[in-house]
Amino acid sequence: MCLAIPGKIITINGDDTLTRMSVVEFGTITREASLLLVPEAKKGDYVLVHAGVAISVLNEEEANKTFEYLEQIEEVKT
């Protein structure tokens, strides 16, 4: 099973849609992610990231709903 995690774009580097990269914040963790598949993404947007690639843009409400689900999973796990 594959899992994509929502995160918020903090910075974007580059103008070329083939090589544009971003720094995405996942709570207290930041990671680089390619924006190849979401050329419309901009700083401040929430994106779903899988294997270092942003695969879709989310609105803030959708991202928050996913965060809530992930918190529920963590509560059940412990």
C-alpha positions in Angstrom: 0.0 0.0 0.0 1.3 3.5 -0.8 0.6 6.5 1.3 0.7 10.1 0.2 1.0 12.7 3.0 -0.3 16.3 2.9 2.2 19.1 3.5 2.4 22.9 3.0 4.8 24.4 0.5 7.2 26.7 2.3 9.5 27.6 -0.6 9.8 26.9 -4.4 13.1 26.8 -6.2 13.4 27.1 -10.0 11.1 28.3 -12.8 11.4 25.3 -15.2 8.3 23.1 -14.7 10.5 20.0 -15.3 12.9 20.7 -12.5 11.0 22.9 -10.1 11.5 21.8 -6.5 9.9 22.8 -3.2 10.5 22.5 0.5 7.3 21.1 2.0 6.5 21.2 5.7 4.9 18.2 7.4 4.2 19.4 10.9 7.7 19.9 12.4 9.5 18.1 9.6 10.5 19.6 6.2 11.4 17.7 3.0 12.1 18.5 -0.6 9.5 17.5 -3.1 9.3 17.8 -6.9 6.5 19.9 -8.3 6.7 18.3 -11.8 3.1 16.8 -11.6 1.6 20.0 -10.1 2.9 22.9 -12.1 0.0 25.1 -10.7 1.3 24.8 -7.1 2.5 27.9 -5.4 4.0 28.8 -2.0 1.5 28.3 0.8 -0.5 25.6 -1.1 -1.1 22.2 0.5 0.1 19.3 -1.6 -0.1 15.5 -1.3 3.4 14.1 -1.5 4.4 10.5 -2.3 8.0 9.4 -2.7 9.3 12.9 -2.9 6.9 14.0 -5.6 3.9 16.3 -5.0 1.0 14.5 -6.8 -1.9 16.9 -6.2 -2.9 20.2 -4.7 -5.3 20.2 -1.8 -7.3 23.0 -0.3 -6.6 23.7 3.4 -9.9 22.1 4.5 -9.0 18.8 2.8 -5.4 18.9 4.3 -6.8 19.5 7.8 -9.3 16.6 7.4 -6.4 14.3 6.5 -4.3 15.5 9.4 -7.3 14.6 11.7 -7.5 11.1 10.2 -3.8 10.6 10.7 -4.1 11.7 14.4 -7.0 9.2 14.9 -4.8 6.4 13.4 -2.0 7.3 15.8 -4.4 7.2 18.8 -5.7 3.7 17.8 -2.1 2.5 17.3 -0.9 3.4 20.8 
